[in-house]
Amino acid sequence: MEELDRNNPDLWKWGFLYYNPKDPNILPYDPLSRGVSGITFNFGHKKAPLVIVFLSIIILAFAGYIVFYM
């Protein structure tokens, strides 16, 4: 199969996590529309860990604000 064939089941971990280090898109279109918006997150992208850490910090900061200041 082609490297960027997003229908390839070998590129989906546990059936719902897209992992393809050869795909240059961090938010590729999901041809099977597993997500509500038709896009998914590419966990194999080289910048994926940075995005995950950044989003985690934002979520934890928001949760901390709600717990301690509301």
Residue, then its C-alpha position, 0 to 999 in steps of 0.5 A: m500500500e502507499e505510504l500515505d494511504r490512510n485507509n491502511p489498517d496498519l497505520w491505525k493503532w487500536g483502531f482509532l489512533y493514527y500513527n504514520p511518521k511518513d505523513p507530513n500532516i499533523l492533522p490529516y483528513d480522516p477518510l473513514s471519518r472516525g472523528v466528528s470533524g473528519i480530521t484526526f491527529n497524527f501521533g507519528h508526526k515528529k512534532a506530535p509530542l510537543v503538541i501533546v505536551f502543550l495541550s496537556i499544560i493548557i488543560l492542566a492550567f485551566a483545571g487548576y484555575i477552576v479548582f483553586y480560583m472558583 
